[in-house]
Amino acid sequence: MTSVLFAQQVDDFLPEYQNHLFEMLNDLAAIINSHNLTWWLDGGTLLGLVRSGGFIPWDDDMDISLPRNDYIKLMLILKEDKQFNEKYSLLHDTDNPKVQRVTKLYSEKYTLFEDAGARKCLIHKAFIDIFAYDVTNGHSFTKYCKNKMIRNAGRLKGQPKKADLVTLLLRQKDRIVLTLATTAYKLINSVTKQDSIYLTICKYKAMHNIADVLPVKPMKWDNLEVMVPNNYTQYCINLFGNNYMNLPPKEKRISHALLILRNIK
């Protein structure tokens, strides 16, 4: 049985939906903390807590992040936790935790319908994004190499095997650039100080100085103690600009969801 709440009702329904997201965060934080892993609120979830002490009123998802090593440990822990898997499911962007960028923690209690553009609709369950951050150095050449790696790997991913000669030559060029950029990236990281932490899914918009992130520190969110970056002010500036404490124009205060379903078993 499904209870349907139409688009014009989403704003009124968000507090109930956000309460469920907060419950999901409670469950996830309890597991992470019990294994002494490092984590922090990220993106709009961090912004909402810093700016207004809770959710951004129109937000309909949550973001947390971990350093790569702790992220890998968490994926193994969640995989083996039977009680957790009875309640939630995980969707990874790749099969290998060493290169995964994001994992979505899904709950079956709610279904969201989002406008994906081009008359397409994205349908998914209630979720929390779990991001994996890697360490590197902040040199401009490192950024250049990493961007080349991301762009060329993206071009090659999912390409059909059959193609005309020109396309095959372009693919070979992408492979060469990817190999050179990867080699250069590994080399420069082996001889320079690792002073930055980054999330590849957001290109380099999500690169921060390690000192601004670690060690993380606690902050209260209602009855839950959550972790935030060490210098969350600079962290928010990096993500949202100097005016991050200002609310956006009213026309931009909109949820991702056009329609939310409450799933009742």
SULCORTA-V444051 format. One record per pair of residues at least 4 apart in sequence whose ideal C-beta (glycine too) atoms are under 6 Angstrom apart, sorted by the first residue. I is the first residue (numbers start at 1). J is the second residue. Records with the same first field share a line. If there is no record, write none. Layout:
I = J / J
//
This chain:
1 = 264
2 = 261 / 263
3 = 262 / 264
4 = 261
5 = 9 / 13 / 260
7 = 258 / 259
9 = 13
10 = 255 / 257 / 260
13 = 17 / 260
14 = 18
17 = 110 / 260
18 = 55
20 = 109
21 = 62
24 = 107 / 128
25 = 29 / 62
26 = 224
29 = 33
32 = 37 / 39
35 = 77
37 = 70 / 74
38 = 67 / 70
39 = 64 / 66 / 227
40 = 65 / 216 / 227 / 228 / 229
41 = 45 / 46 / 64 / 226 / 228
42 = 46 / 63 / 64 / 65
43 = 63
44 = 56 / 59
45 = 62 / 63
47 = 51
48 = 52 / 55 / 56
49 = 221
50 = 232
51 = 245
55 = 59
58 = 253 / 254 / 255
60 = 255 / 256 / 257
61 = 127
62 = 128
63 = 129
64 = 130
65 = 131 / 133
66 = 70 / 71
67 = 133
68 = 132 / 134
71 = 132
72 = 97
75 = 97
78 = 84
88 = 105 / 107
89 = 106
90 = 103
91 = 104
92 = 100 / 103
93 = 100 / 101 / 102
94 = 99 / 100
100 = 132
101 = 200 / 201
102 = 129 / 131 / 201
103 = 130
104 = 127
105 = 128
106 = 125 / 127
107 = 125 / 126
108 = 125
109 = 263
110 = 126 / 262
111 = 125 / 261
112 = 124 / 257 / 260
113 = 121 / 123 / 258 / 259
114 = 122 / 256 / 257
115 = 258
116 = 120 / 122
131 = 199
133 = 197 / 199
135 = 194 / 197
136 = 142 / 189 / 196 / 198
137 = 142 / 192 / 193 / 194 / 195 / 196
138 = 196
142 = 188
143 = 204
145 = 181 / 184 / 185
146 = 185
148 = 152 / 177 / 181
149 = 153 / 181 / 182
150 = 200
152 = 174 / 177 / 178
153 = 178
155 = 174
156 = 174
163 = 167 / 168
177 = 181
188 = 192
195 = 210
196 = 207 / 209
197 = 208 / 210 / 213
198 = 207
199 = 206
202 = 206
208 = 212 / 213 / 235 / 238
210 = 214
212 = 231 / 234 / 235
213 = 229
215 = 230
216 = 227
217 = 230
218 = 225
219 = 226 / 228
221 = 226
228 = 232
229 = 235
236 = 240 / 244
237 = 242
240 = 244
248 = 252
//
